[in-house]
Amino acid sequence: MTMTALLSALRGAGRRQITASTVAARQATGSHVLRVDGFTRVREKAANGTAVQSSRFGVGGHDWRIQCYPNGDTEMAEGHLSLYLIHEGQAKTGDATATFKISLLDKAWEPCRSGSQEEHRFDVDHGWGWNRFMRLEDLDKEKHLKDDCLSVLCDVTVDLGLRADDHTDEAAEAEELKSAPPPFDLRGVALAEALWNTQAADVMIHLGDGQKMAAHRWVLEARSPVLKADLALASTTDESITKLRVDGMNADVCKELLQFIYTDSPPRQMDQVADAVVEGLLVAADRYELEKLKVVCEDALCKMVDARSVAATLALAERYRCPKLTEVCIKFLSYPHNLKAVMASDDGFEQLKTGCPSALLELLVKNMPMPMPTHDHEQTITSTSSHIVSYSDQTKSEHRD
């Protein structure tokens, strides 16, 4: 018997006010692709023990990276490709238990060589994977290195543990949607206002903080390919209501996001929007591939950079690929008195070191007098970069063939 049928039976027995919840083991799954263009050239430049890595990607509330050593990570692995999954931010998000698979993709984008790990517990910031994933001499130019590009796919499933979810009375939710007002101000937007007055919403967005927002499925699908894919995977009730769960977004951000989706206009004057909402909107715009909104948020954040916020803003810009915002932050920090103020703050330097290593290295190189580069000197800079990303042979765990 479904929960809906159970509630209906109990209600028929005279119980009018009924709530319910379901406890089940929950998981979150995500995938990330790292492409190494010009692999032959990268391999020539990356000596044994030198890594290249993907940008951060989030799965199950945790941050991850793919780390690749084109010439092996240790002397024992020289002549091999070493691949690892890196768990970052353990101090912030806690331990993570994950199942993962790392694969090389062939020219048809199908996995052609894979390594799998079942339920490994990441209890510190470290990597787990294979130091001798594949011999370099076995990499085929047509199969593995089409157009001299190495493509690495990582599938991650994070165990979220046992969780209790409130059960929604589907019939009541359908009635609620029929009369739901728009979650944002539509005055003056005739087309969007007419839509709400003539069509009942058929999507209920469930936010991580427990709040709910109504929307129209066809509007969301038309505006964002990511939302279209999410809706295809979302559950639909017997009342034809799609329940879309959106974690990591609060109601203020969701309201502004929906206003943009329905009107194609940025939220009111951006200088009147709270900094945290603008940051959340930028994250949402990147997540749902709304480039116009992302540019608007990036421009607004460029005007908010100061000594108090620059470290966190630079980390945000690096994580979500915002070159203009990165440039503004770097320019701000290029003035010695600004950099000094940030470095003197309680957590400014730590934020720079842990949140945006490549930008920090660029600043250090720019502000430190250095001799003319030699081959050995370039090796030193590479080693410094590897140190800043906080990954060392002493702390990583690994499988060996």
C-alpha positions as CSV (number, residue, x, y, z in Angstrom):
1,M,0.0,0.0,0.0
2,T,1.3,3.4,-0.9
3,M,1.6,6.1,1.7
4,T,-1.2,8.1,-0.1
5,A,-3.5,5.1,0.0
6,L,-2.7,4.6,3.7
7,L,-3.5,8.2,4.6
8,S,-6.7,8.0,2.5
9,A,-7.8,4.8,4.4
10,L,-7.0,6.4,7.8
11,R,-8.8,9.6,6.8
12,G,-11.8,7.5,5.8
13,A,-11.8,6.0,9.3
14,G,-12.4,9.4,10.7
15,R,-8.9,10.8,11.2
16,R,-8.9,14.3,9.6
17,Q,-5.5,15.7,10.7
18,I,-2.8,13.2,9.6
19,T,0.9,13.7,9.0
20,A,3.4,11.0,7.9
21,S,7.1,10.5,7.3
22,T,9.2,7.9,5.6
23,V,12.7,6.8,6.7
24,A,15.0,5.3,4.1
25,A,18.7,5.1,3.2
26,R,19.5,8.1,1.0
27,Q,22.2,8.6,-1.6
28,A,23.4,11.4,-3.9
29,T,25.1,10.6,-7.2
30,G,27.0,12.9,-9.6
31,S,29.6,12.7,-12.3
32,H,32.5,14.9,-13.6
33,V,34.6,14.9,-16.7
34,L,38.3,16.1,-16.7
35,R,39.6,16.7,-20.2
36,V,43.4,17.1,-20.6
37,D,43.9,18.8,-24.0
38,G,47.3,18.4,-25.6
39,F,48.1,15.4,-23.4
40,T,51.5,14.8,-25.1
41,R,52.6,18.4,-24.3
42,V,51.2,18.2,-20.7
43,R,53.0,14.9,-20.1
44,E,56.3,16.5,-21.3
45,K,55.9,19.4,-18.9
46,A,54.6,17.5,-15.9
47,A,57.4,15.6,-14.3
48,N,57.0,12.5,-12.2
49,G,55.1,13.6,-9.0
50,T,53.4,16.6,-10.7
51,A,49.6,16.6,-10.9
52,V,46.9,18.3,-12.9
53,Q,43.5,18.4,-11.5
54,S,39.9,19.2,-12.3
55,S,37.9,22.1,-10.9
56,R,35.8,21.4,-7.8
57,F,32.5,19.6,-8.2
58,G,29.9,19.0,-5.6
59,V,28.1,15.7,-4.8
60,G,26.1,14.9,-1.7
61,G,27.1,18.2,0.0
62,H,30.8,17.5,-0.3
63,D,33.5,19.0,-2.7
64,W,35.6,16.7,-4.9
65,R,38.3,16.9,-7.5
66,I,39.8,14.5,-10.0
67,Q,43.6,14.5,-9.8
68,C,45.7,13.1,-12.6
69,Y,49.5,12.5,-12.6
70,P,50.5,12.2,-16.3
71,N,53.8,10.6,-15.4
72,G,52.9,8.8,-12.2
73,D,52.7,10.2,-8.7
74,T,55.8,8.5,-7.2
75,E,59.0,6.9,-8.5
76,M,57.3,3.5,-8.2
77,A,54.5,4.7,-10.5
78,E,56.8,6.3,-13.2
79,G,55.7,5.2,-16.6
80,H,52.1,5.0,-15.5
81,L,49.0,7.2,-15.4
82,S,48.0,7.9,-11.8
83,L,44.4,8.9,-11.0
84,Y,42.7,9.8,-7.7
85,L,39.4,11.2,-6.4
86,I,40.2,14.0,-3.9
87,H,37.8,14.9,-1.0
88,E,38.2,18.6,0.0
89,G,36.8,20.6,2.8
90,Q,36.5,17.8,5.4
91,A,36.8,20.3,8.2
92,K,33.8,22.1,6.9
93,T,31.5,19.3,5.7
94,G,32.8,16.4,7.8
95,D,33.6,12.8,6.8
96,A,32.1,11.3,3.6
97,T,31.5,7.7,2.6
98,A,31.5,7.3,-1.1
99,T,31.5,4.7,-3.9
100,F,33.2,5.9,-7.0
101,K,34.4,4.8,-10.4
102,I,37.1,6.5,-12.5
103,S,37.1,5.7,-16.3
104,L,39.1,6.7,-19.4
105,L,36.7,7.5,-22.2
106,D,37.3,6.3,-25.8
107,K,36.6,8.3,-29.0
108,A,32.9,7.4,-28.7
109,W,32.8,8.8,-25.1
110,E,32.3,5.3,-23.7
111,P,34.3,4.0,-20.7
112,C,37.1,1.8,-22.0
113,R,39.2,1.3,-18.9
114,S,37.8,1.7,-15.3
115,G,38.7,1.4,-11.7
116,S,36.0,1.0,-9.0
117,Q,36.0,1.5,-5.3
118,E,33.2,0.4,-3.0
119,E,32.2,2.5,0.0
120,H,35.4,4.2,1.0
121,R,35.3,6.5,4.0
122,F,37.0,9.9,3.4
123,D,37.8,11.1,6.9
124,V,40.5,13.6,6.1
125,D,41.3,15.8,3.0
126,H,43.1,13.2,0.9
127,G,42.9,11.3,-2.3
128,W,42.0,7.7,-3.0
129,G,42.6,5.9,-6.3
130,W,45.2,4.2,-8.3
131,N,48.9,5.1,-8.6
132,R,49.4,2.7,-11.5
133,F,46.0,3.1,-13.2
134,M,47.4,2.4,-16.7
135,R,50.8,2.1,-18.4
136,L,51.5,5.1,-20.6
137,E,52.8,2.9,-23.3
138,D,49.3,1.3,-23.5
139,L,47.6,4.5,-24.2
140,D,46.4,4.2,-27.8
141,K,46.3,7.4,-29.9
142,E,43.0,6.5,-31.5
143,K,41.2,4.8,-28.6
144,H,42.4,6.8,-25.6
145,L,44.0,10.0,-27.0
146,K,41.8,11.0,-30.0
147,D,43.0,14.5,-31.1
148,D,45.7,14.2,-28.3
149,C,43.0,14.6,-25.7
150,L,42.7,12.5,-22.6
151,S,39.1,12.3,-21.1
152,V,38.6,11.0,-17.6
153,L,35.1,10.4,-16.2
154,C,34.5,10.1,-12.4
155,D,31.1,8.8,-11.1
156,V,30.6,9.4,-7.4
157,T,27.8,8.1,-5.1
158,V,27.8,9.6,-1.6
159,D,26.0,7.8,1.2
160,L,23.8,10.3,3.0
161,G,22.7,7.8,5.7
162,L,19.2,7.2,7.0
163,R,16.9,10.2,6.6
164,A,13.3,10.9,7.5
165,D,11.3,12.7,4.8
166,D,7.9,14.2,5.5
167,H,5.2,12.7,3.3
168,T,3.1,15.3,1.4
169,D,-0.7,14.8,1.1
170,E,-0.8,14.8,-2.7
171,A,-4.5,15.7,-3.0
172,A,-4.0,18.7,-0.6
173,E,-0.8,19.8,-2.4
174,A,-2.6,19.7,-5.8
175,E,-5.4,22.0,-4.4
176,E,-2.7,24.3,-2.9
177,L,-1.0,24.6,-6.3
178,K,-4.2,25.5,-8.1
179,S,-4.6,28.7,-6.0
180,A,-0.9,29.4,-5.4
181,P,0.1,33.0,-6.0
182,P,3.4,33.7,-7.8
183,P,6.3,33.6,-5.4
184,F,7.6,36.9,-6.8
185,D,6.2,40.3,-7.8
186,L,4.6,40.2,-11.3
187,R,3.1,43.6,-11.3
188,G,3.9,45.3,-14.6
189,V,4.8,42.0,-16.3
190,A,1.7,41.4,-18.3
191,L,2.6,38.1,-20.0
192,A,3.8,36.4,-16.8
193,E,0.9,37.8,-14.8
194,A,-1.6,36.4,-17.4
195,L,0.1,33.0,-17.2
196,W,-0.4,32.7,-13.5
197,N,-4.1,33.9,-13.9
198,T,-4.9,31.3,-16.6
199,Q,-2.8,28.2,-15.9
200,A,-2.5,26.3,-12.6
201,A,1.1,25.6,-11.5
202,D,2.1,22.0,-11.9
203,V,5.5,21.9,-10.2
204,M,6.1,22.2,-6.4
205,I,9.7,23.1,-5.6
206,H,10.8,21.8,-2.3
207,L,13.7,23.8,-0.8
208,G,16.3,22.5,1.6
209,D,15.0,24.8,4.4
210,G,11.6,23.2,4.2
211,Q,9.9,26.0,2.2
212,K,7.9,25.4,-1.1
213,M,7.5,27.4,-4.3
214,A,5.0,26.9,-7.1
215,A,6.0,27.0,-10.8
216,H,5.0,25.8,-14.3
217,R,6.9,22.9,-15.7
218,W,7.0,24.1,-19.4
219,V,8.4,27.4,-18.3
220,L,11.2,25.9,-16.3
221,E,12.0,23.4,-19.1
222,A,12.1,26.1,-21.8
223,R,14.5,28.3,-19.8
224,S,17.0,25.8,-18.6
225,P,18.3,22.5,-20.0
226,V,19.4,21.5,-16.5
227,L,16.0,22.1,-15.0
228,K,14.5,20.1,-17.9
229,A,16.8,17.2,-17.0
230,D,16.0,17.5,-13.3
231,L,12.3,17.5,-13.9
232,A,12.6,14.4,-16.1
233,L,14.0,12.6,-13.1
234,A,11.7,14.1,-10.5
235,S,8.7,12.2,-9.1
236,T,5.2,13.0,-10.3
237,T,2.1,12.4,-8.1
238,D,-1.2,10.8,-9.1
239,E,-2.5,14.4,-9.3
240,S,0.1,15.2,-12.1
241,I,2.1,17.4,-9.8
242,T,5.9,17.2,-10.2
243,K,7.9,17.5,-7.0
244,L,11.3,19.0,-7.6
245,R,13.7,19.0,-4.7
246,V,16.3,21.7,-4.7
247,D,18.9,21.5,-2.0
248,G,21.4,24.2,-1.1
249,M,19.1,27.1,-2.1
250,N,17.1,29.3,0.3
251,A,13.7,30.9,-0.4
252,D,15.2,34.4,-1.1
253,V,17.5,33.1,-3.8
254,C,14.7,30.9,-5.3
255,K,12.3,33.8,-5.5
256,E,14.8,35.9,-7.4
257,L,15.7,33.0,-9.6
258,L,12.1,32.3,-10.6
259,Q,11.5,36.0,-11.3
260,F,14.4,35.9,-13.8
261,I,13.1,32.7,-15.3
262,Y,9.6,34.1,-15.9
263,T,10.5,37.6,-16.9
264,D,14.1,37.3,-18.4
265,S,14.9,40.3,-16.3
266,P,17.4,40.5,-13.4
267,P,16.0,41.0,-9.9
268,R,15.3,44.7,-9.2
269,Q,18.3,47.0,-8.6
270,M,21.1,44.6,-7.8
271,D,22.7,47.0,-5.4
272,Q,19.5,46.6,-3.3
273,V,19.9,42.8,-3.1
274,A,21.8,41.4,-0.1
275,D,25.3,40.2,-0.9
276,A,24.5,36.6,0.2
277,V,21.5,36.5,-2.2
278,V,23.6,37.8,-5.1
279,E,26.2,35.1,-4.4
280,G,23.5,32.4,-4.2
281,L,22.0,33.6,-7.4
282,L,25.4,33.4,-9.2
283,V,25.7,29.8,-7.9
284,A,22.2,29.0,-9.1
285,A,22.8,30.7,-12.5
286,D,25.9,28.5,-13.0
287,R,24.1,25.4,-11.9
288,Y,21.1,25.9,-14.3
289,E,23.2,27.4,-17.2
290,L,21.5,30.8,-17.1
291,E,24.4,32.8,-18.5
292,K,22.6,36.1,-18.7
293,L,21.8,36.0,-15.0
294,K,25.3,34.8,-14.2
295,V,26.8,37.9,-15.9
296,V,24.5,40.2,-14.1
297,C,25.5,38.6,-10.7
298,E,29.2,38.7,-11.6
299,D,28.9,42.5,-12.5
300,A,27.1,43.1,-9.2
301,L,29.7,41.3,-7.1
302,C,32.5,43.2,-8.9
303,K,31.2,46.3,-7.2
304,M,31.1,44.7,-3.8
305,V,34.7,43.7,-3.5
306,D,36.4,45.0,-0.4
307,A,39.1,43.8,2.1
308,R,36.5,42.0,4.2
309,S,35.0,40.0,1.3
310,V,37.7,39.7,-1.3
311,A,39.1,36.3,-0.2
312,A,35.7,34.6,-0.2
313,T,34.7,36.4,-3.4
314,L,37.9,35.2,-5.2
315,A,37.2,31.6,-4.1
316,L,33.7,31.9,-5.4
317,A,35.0,33.3,-8.7
318,E,37.5,30.5,-9.1
319,R,35.0,27.8,-8.3
320,Y,32.3,29.1,-10.7
321,R,34.6,30.2,-13.5
322,C,34.0,34.0,-13.4
323,P,37.0,35.5,-15.1
324,K,35.9,39.2,-14.8
325,L,35.3,38.8,-11.0
326,T,38.6,37.0,-10.6
327,E,40.3,39.9,-12.4
328,V,38.7,42.5,-10.2
329,C,39.7,40.6,-7.0
330,I,43.3,40.1,-8.3
331,K,43.5,43.8,-9.2
332,F,42.2,44.7,-5.7
333,L,44.8,42.5,-4.0
334,S,47.6,43.8,-6.3
335,Y,47.7,47.0,-4.3
336,P,50.1,46.3,-1.4
337,H,48.0,48.0,1.3
338,N,44.9,45.9,0.3
339,L,46.9,42.7,0.3
340,K,48.4,43.6,3.6
341,A,45.0,44.2,5.1
342,V,43.7,40.9,3.9
343,M,46.8,38.9,5.1
344,A,46.5,40.6,8.5
345,S,42.9,39.6,9.0
346,D,42.0,36.5,11.1
347,D,41.1,34.3,8.3
348,G,42.0,36.2,5.1
349,F,45.2,34.4,4.3
350,E,43.7,31.0,5.2
351,Q,40.8,31.7,2.8
352,L,43.2,32.6,0.1
353,K,45.4,29.6,0.6
354,T,42.6,27.0,0.8
355,G,40.0,28.5,-1.4
356,C,41.9,29.9,-4.4
357,P,45.4,28.4,-4.7
358,S,46.0,29.4,-8.3
359,A,45.1,33.0,-7.7
360,L,47.3,33.0,-4.6
361,L,50.3,31.6,-6.5
362,E,49.8,34.2,-9.2
363,L,49.9,37.0,-6.5
364,L,53.0,35.5,-4.8
365,V,54.8,35.2,-8.1
366,K,53.8,38.8,-9.1
367,N,54.8,40.4,-5.8
368,M,58.0,38.5,-5.0
369,P,61.3,39.4,-6.8
370,M,62.4,36.3,-8.7
371,P,65.4,35.4,-10.9
372,M,65.2,34.7,-14.5
373,P,63.4,31.3,-14.9
374,T,65.4,28.2,-15.5
375,H,64.3,24.6,-15.8
376,D,65.0,24.0,-12.1
377,H,63.2,27.2,-11.2
378,E,60.1,26.2,-13.1
379,Q,60.2,22.9,-11.2
380,T,60.2,24.9,-7.9
381,I,57.1,27.0,-9.0
382,T,55.3,23.8,-9.9
383,S,56.2,22.3,-6.6
384,T,54.9,25.4,-4.8
385,S,51.6,25.1,-6.7
386,S,51.3,21.5,-5.7
387,H,51.9,22.4,-2.1
388,I,49.3,25.1,-2.1
389,V,46.6,22.7,-3.2
390,S,47.2,20.7,0.0
391,Y,48.0,17.3,-1.4
392,S,51.1,15.3,-0.4
393,D,52.4,11.8,-0.6
394,Q,52.4,11.6,3.3
395,T,48.6,12.1,3.5
396,K,47.1,10.3,0.5
397,S,45.9,6.7,0.6
398,E,45.9,4.6,-2.6
399,H,45.3,1.3,-4.2
400,R,48.3,-0.3,-5.9
401,D,48.1,-2.8,-8.8
